[in-house]
Amino acid sequence: MNEAQTPRIWRLPTVKSRTGLSRSTIYQAIADRTFPSPIHLGRRSVGWISHEIEDWIAARVTASRTPPSPAAR
């Protein structure tokens, strides 16, 4: 892996900043299985893999730019 592909671990403030979501919304989405789960870093700390969050953001952008199907109207 080169530096551009090296996964980074983001803590909650970075995830909140990158996604625009609040803490409670992030954890609700995790519970709903619509947001990437964090990894455990220690007994009381977690972080998110950067590319998983970036992929989630990209999927949200794609979904918001895709016109709804005629059946969904």
Secondary structure in CASP SS format (residue, H / E / C, confidence):
PFRMAT SS
TARGET T0000
AUTHOR 0000-0000-0000
METHOD secondary structure of the structure
MODEL  1
M C 1.00
N C 1.00
E C 1.00
A C 1.00
Q C 1.00
T C 1.00
P C 1.00
R C 1.00
I E 1.00
W E 1.00
R C 1.00
L H 1.00
P H 1.00
T H 1.00
V H 1.00
K H 1.00
S H 1.00
R H 1.00
T H 1.00
G C 1.00
L C 1.00
S C 1.00
R H 1.00
S H 1.00
T H 1.00
I H 1.00
Y H 1.00
Q H 1.00
A H 1.00
I H 1.00
A H 1.00
D C 1.00
R C 1.00
T C 1.00
F C 1.00
P C 1.00
S C 1.00
P C 1.00
I E 1.00
H E 1.00
L E 1.00
G E 1.00
R C 1.00
R C 1.00
S E 1.00
V E 1.00
G E 1.00
W E 1.00
I E 1.00
S H 1.00
H H 1.00
E H 1.00
I H 1.00
E H 1.00
D H 1.00
W H 1.00
I H 1.00
A H 1.00
A H 1.00
R H 1.00
V H 1.00
T H 1.00
A H 1.00
S H 1.00
R H 1.00
T C 1.00
P C 1.00
P C 1.00
S C 1.00
P H 1.00
A H 1.00
A H 1.00
R C 1.00
END
